[in-house]
Amino acid sequence: MDLLARGHWIFDMDGTLTHAAHDFQSFKRDNGMPLDRPILEHIAECAPSHAAHLRQRLEDWEEGIARRAEPAEDAVALLAHLREAGRSVAILTRNTRRLALVTLEAAGMLDHFHPDVILGRDSATPKPSPDGVQHILRRWRAPARDAVMVGDYLFDIEAGRAAGAATVLIDRARQAPTWASVADRVVHRLDALLG
């Protein structure tokens, strides 16, 4: 599968394009949340007033991280290549769209992306739903067979696969998760895709 021949690339943001800085388990512990449930899914199950409180706590915590975001150099190299090759690039994150913009600005990557294709959890049903991928593909009027979804977690891969896109797992820490085989390609550096 020649991924670089594909014209449309959708990226997760935190831990994929930027250095991983979110300690989700710590956030769950600090906020009395179950450690074995994803944060957004747990919040969705809470009573409305408690859910609103947790959403605000989450956004405040995420904003502090977003403002200190640092780019992953291997990601910068891949983005530069895709831009020079005339490929389309987008962001699909479980963060909010506002904080995606803050993160990309802080990391010096905002210029790579058209604002219309920076989507957060408030723009589409969060990953692992394929909704965000499909939304971006409709915006581009592009078929899934010409798209690649790149991310560092299972939800990224599941969203891409469910939408019909090729998938790339970035495993910089070489953790080799048990579900890595779900991805079409696993790399330890994003610039390895250029080779």
Summary of the structure (lengths in Angstrom):
residues: 195
radius of gyration: 16.1
end to end distance: 13.2
largest distance: 50.6
contacts: 615
relative contact order: 0.18
helix: 49%
strand: 13%
